[in-house]
């Protein structure tokens, strides 16, 4: 009995020791194409699996979209020449960007079809990119240089990485952590995570440039990096970087990640056409871990009982 128990406790220890990062390194990729579109980009995803993005139609024009359970719904700000949707929270609120008929760029908040314009005071243009459950919105404003911003119930706070020549904010989670990228004095780009005013640098090892785009409530960050071989996607889990490449693609910017670890973004195929994608972890790390631990415990209990 002692020998058998040792065997199964060894198995249990092995399962616990395996990292969820290694299990999540494999993905199933699903292409997202708005019917009739010449290009599609998926930019945001919530925990219900609702996806937002933008597409270019064959007859011209750029429109936002909501993809929900296989159904595409166009998103167009009334009177806008261009609409792009970038982020969605669990309540279904959508943020993005639109060009007005006068040619100025504005952010927007879409709440069940009601559009609210977002303009940072004094900004030439405002781009809303991410929204969390509390309705906090992050994005980028343009004046002389790009600057990130946080919109908290109409109160705007600028986000500037110290010493950066420009800063862009892209994603925010429910804890209020913000991710984006900044350009340093040499022209190199780095990702960042901002937590309560403290900035943490994000650089993929060996990369010339790193761009952070999305963050979930577990603190997992997705984005893109460039090295000598080109541009690749990455997943950063507590400082451990996993490279993510869509099979057969040449450009792969992951843009958002939800709490199930599902990632959305865009990729370019061999013909130069852009498509959205959904990357689903295989297998689901938490589910597999709990199932494996449960089976191991059952085996151990059987040994004890039958003994």
Secondary structure, 3 states (H helix, E strand, C coil): CHHHHHHHHHHHHHHHHCCHHHHCCCEEEEEECCCCEEEEEEEEECCCCCEEEEEEECCCCEEEEEEECCEEEEECCCCCCEEEEEEECCCCCEEEEEECCCCCEEEEEEECCEEEEECCCCCCEEEEEEECCCCCEEEEEECCCEEEEEEECCEEEEECCCCCCEEEEEEECCCCCEEEEEECCCCCEEEEEEECCEEEEECCCCCCEEEEEEECCCCCEEEEEEECCEEEEEEEECCEEEEECCCCCCEEEEEEECCCCCEEEEEECCCCCEEEEEEEECCCHHHHHHHHHHHHHHHHHHHHHHC
